[in-house]
């Protein structure tokens, strides 16, 4: 009978500590996080209405000419039409 060779266990080399986060890569990862717009904290309810394509077009053109978004323009219109302190 032949003798079996001795079992050799591999020698593990310690890897060491993981390097700290690079400030630049930390800053880049922060840009990946979605930002919550300031309006989201104010306007939390969504309202959906059906309008004709022609009316939608007119709303968007008027908003563009005024230099605001259609959503902002319609919010202002609704605030004027339905004020908060109605008796």
N, C-alpha and C positions, 0 to 999 in steps of 0.2 A: 504494500500500500504506500501510496505517495502522500506525503504530508501537504496539507493545504497551506498556501502562502498566508502570512499574517495579514490581518485586515488593517488597512491603513486609513485612518480618518483624516480628511483634509483639514489643513490648518486654516482657520478663518481669520481674516485680517479685519480689525475694527474699522468701520467706515468713518466715524467721526460725526460731529454735529452738522446739521443742515445749515447752510448759510442763511443769514437773515434776509428779509424781503428787501429788494432794491426799491428805493423811494420812487424811482421813475415808473417801474412796473406796477407798483401799488397805485400810483396816480392814474395810469392807463386803465387798470381794472375798475377803478371807481367810475370811469366814463361809461363802462358797460352797464352799470346799474341804471334802471329806468328812473328818470326824474319825474316827480309828481308835479304837474303844473299848479301854479298858484290858484288858478280858477277852479281846479278840482275840489279844493277845500271849501269854496264858496258855492259853486253850482254842482250839486251832487245828484240831482234828479234829471233824467233824460226824458224829453218829450218828443214823440214822433207824430208827425201829421202828414197826410197825403195832400200834395198840391199838383197842379198840372205842370208839365214841363215848361210851358210858357211862363207861368208865374214864378217858378223856380229860377228861370233865367233872368226875369226882371229883378227879382230879389238880389241875385248875385251881381248883376250889373250896377244896381244902385249902391250896394255895399262897396263894390270896387271903386266907384266914383267918389264915395265918401272916405275911402281909405281905411275902412274897417272890415272885419269879417262879417259874413252874413249872420253868424251866431250872435256876435256882439250887438249887431244892429237889431236883430229880433228880440234879444233880451231887453234892450232899451225900450223898444216898442211895447213889449208886454208889461214892463215896469210902469210906463206912462199910462197904459190902458187899465191896468189892474194894480193901483197903488196899495201899499201894505196897510195903511190906516184908513180903511173903508168903514164908514159907520152905518 
